Amino acid sequence: MKRNLKYTKRITSIVLAMALAVSIVTVSECKVQAAEVTVTTAEGLIFSLNEEDNTAILKDVSASFRATSVTVPATITHETVTYSVNTINYWAFSGCSKLSSITIPDSVTSIGEYAFNNCTSLETVEIPNSVTKLYGNVFSGCSNLTKVNIPATLTRVGVGIFAGCVNLSNISVDSENADFLSENGILYSKDKKTLYAYPTAAGNYVIPSTVTTIHGSAFRGCSQLTNITIPSEVTSIGSYAFADCTKLETVEISENVTTIENNVFYNCDSMESISFPESVTTIRWNAFYDCDKLTTLVIPSTVTKINDDAFGECSSLQTIFYPADADYDIDAIGLAGVGCQFSYVENEDGTVTLTVESVADDMTSISLPNDIGGMKIVEVEGVDNLDIDVVCTDHIFKGYHCLTSGHKTVCKKCGVVDDSEEVHVFENENEACICGYVPFSVSDTNTTVALTEGYQESNVLTATVTLTLGSETLTYQWYENDVEIDGATAANYHIPTGKTVGTYTYSCKVSCGGYAKLVNVCVAKISEKADVSEDNPADEPTNPNNPADDPTSPNTPADDSTNPEDGQENVAPKKGDKIKDVKKLAWYKVTKAGTTDGKVGTVEYLKPVSKKKKTVSIPATITVDGIKYKVTGIASKAFRNNKYITKVTIGKYVSKIGSAAFYKCKKLKNITIKTKKLSTKKVGKSAFKGINSKATVKVPKSKYKAYKKLLKRKGVGKKVKFAKL
């Protein structure tokens, strides 16, 4: 026992000794840092002084700084000690919008990130020969900067140094510079393998074949650039390289580029299409974010990795094609809301088979591309179950037709008179040829025109037709209430003036070589002149010739298509008509017509009959006059500025919520969302902005994370609580 006690004491003394040694080492190595010494000049320039080497950094400017012209001093004297100014710090002059000129002394060797960012009045800058480094975005947003000279001493250039300098027409480089050169005002590396900055904000540009690398933000903010060709020698394109090129329409990406870096084409508002070479394997974050005019996207099978929101907020995307074995999340990469989605499988014979994954409710036709990565489409699985037209842009290849209805196979021409002429046989005027060919497609417009008795001007109606090959000869015949109108054989028809009170339906039969389709164009409702009733509030639009402004207008009896004064039979509501659900006391717009014999239509919720209703339920379905409709949308501004609504339930079929739908509904504290069909694209801007800050939103369990992120983007405040159904 004594031995153990002695041993314990020995161990304790050793531990204490070690602790003391550590504490001694710690104290001996600890060095007291001197407090930062700053000096502010009379002009409002703030300098940070380094007392060890007597150097100074121009750190910032004071809040009162308003100078238009500045000369940075080469030295600063403080308490009899002179400090050499060697650095202009990051963000030093950022946002100094009145600053038009600056003189930088020869003592400065580096200029930090964003140092002159958004100095929108800055016109000229003389960079002295002492400067060796220009860090990223130094002059970004200097919209009045016209010319910059790069000195011989410069060895490093950061990304985006001239991004957004829309008036910069020339970047010149001292001929003695060993690292950079300028050609036609464009900044390159000395060996011309790296393109650093493109200053000319205009026209088309073909990048020289010497270039292998496009520097980050090299073209960012070139607002007049429309087309660019990237040579095959280019292997790397930096982040933000073409971001904010708002007029850039086409880009030919090099076939040796493997990665589309983050934000490369961010906010390229005019880009209508993009073609990926087979070399591309990775598409990074936000690469095509907010490219508003992209309508169709084909992702090649070589692309194996796509990061989140690569295609986020591409609001016009309608159709996408992606490999069936893709290992990326369609929702996460920003494509959840695209209406028409197709996966594809590459066949052994070099063709492609498509499978319909989803089709938007409002789609009446789908246009397929000529090929997928050069491989011909020969089959579309699942299309036979859809009430939709499938259209090819190219029907004929190598003497064969591609089937446009289903693409089930490739068949020989139906009949051949000679090598240059096809013969198509239509079993009846509403059927496609046996090979699937149709000469044209038509689109029902189904607009509703409300007129008052005694109207003066007629309305022009047009049959909307899309030719298949562009060379068909079409004939037209117009009908009023299913009765042929004598002499109405043009593509356009004028509703004659002076018609009596009543409801008139107008359609046009379009024909071509034995094939014909009926286009439902318009319903014209002519009413007696009448005073505005009490049900039509003074703050509501009451233009009798524009029913779309107000579905409750007395001149638009949308919930009763029978006019008792003309003795006509009921006409089932057509697409575009406004109808009233007397059970839920709400107005709707028909988006797809239904029938009394069981065909279910679709409607969009327009607004409640009474604005004072506190609790609103937007149901899954409604039935009006014996016709069932799915409620698939909520109109823009449906509840905007509603001062009464406190609770709303959104039905399971709603896939679209318009912009500002619940904007500034300040008392709205309880929202239940049953639908699982919402996406960023289908929920409009500020849809929920301004609702009660303490609201609770209940969402489907499977959509909890996605909807929480989505609704916050659309205006839901930070304090709003989310719960799972």
Secondary structure, DSSP 8 states (H G I E B T S, - for coil): -HHHHHHHHHHHHHHHHHHHHHHHHHHHH-------EEEE-TTSEEEEEETTTTEEEEEEE-TT---SEEE--SEEEETTEEEEEEEE-TTTTTT-TT--EEE--TT--EE-TTTTTT-TT--EEE--TT--EE-TTTTTT-TT--EEEE-TT--EE-TTTTTT-TT--EEEE-TT-SSEEEETTEEEETTS-EEEE----SEEEE--TT--EE-TTTTTT-TTEEEEE--TT--EE-TTTTTT-TT--EEE--TT--EE-TTTTTT-TT----B--TT--EE-TTTTTT-TT--EEE--TT--EE-TTTTTT-TT--EEEEETT--S-TIIIIITT-SEEEEEEE-TTS-EEEEEEE--TT--EEEE-SEETTEEEEEEETGGGSSSEEEES--EETTEEE-SSS---EEE-S-EEETTEE----SSTTS--TTS--SEEEE---EEEEEETT--S--EEE-EEEESSS----EEEEEETTEE-TT--SSEEE--TT--SEEEEEEEEEEETTEEEEEEEEEEEEE------TTS-TTS---TT-GGG-TT-TT--TT----TTTT-------TT-EEEETTTTEEEEEEE---TTS--EEEEEEEES-TT-SEEEE-SEEEETTEEEEEEEE-TTTTTT-SS--EEEE-TT--EE-TTTTTT-TT--EEEE--S---TTTB-TTTTTTS-TT-EEEE-GGGHHHHHHHHHHTT--TT-EEEE-
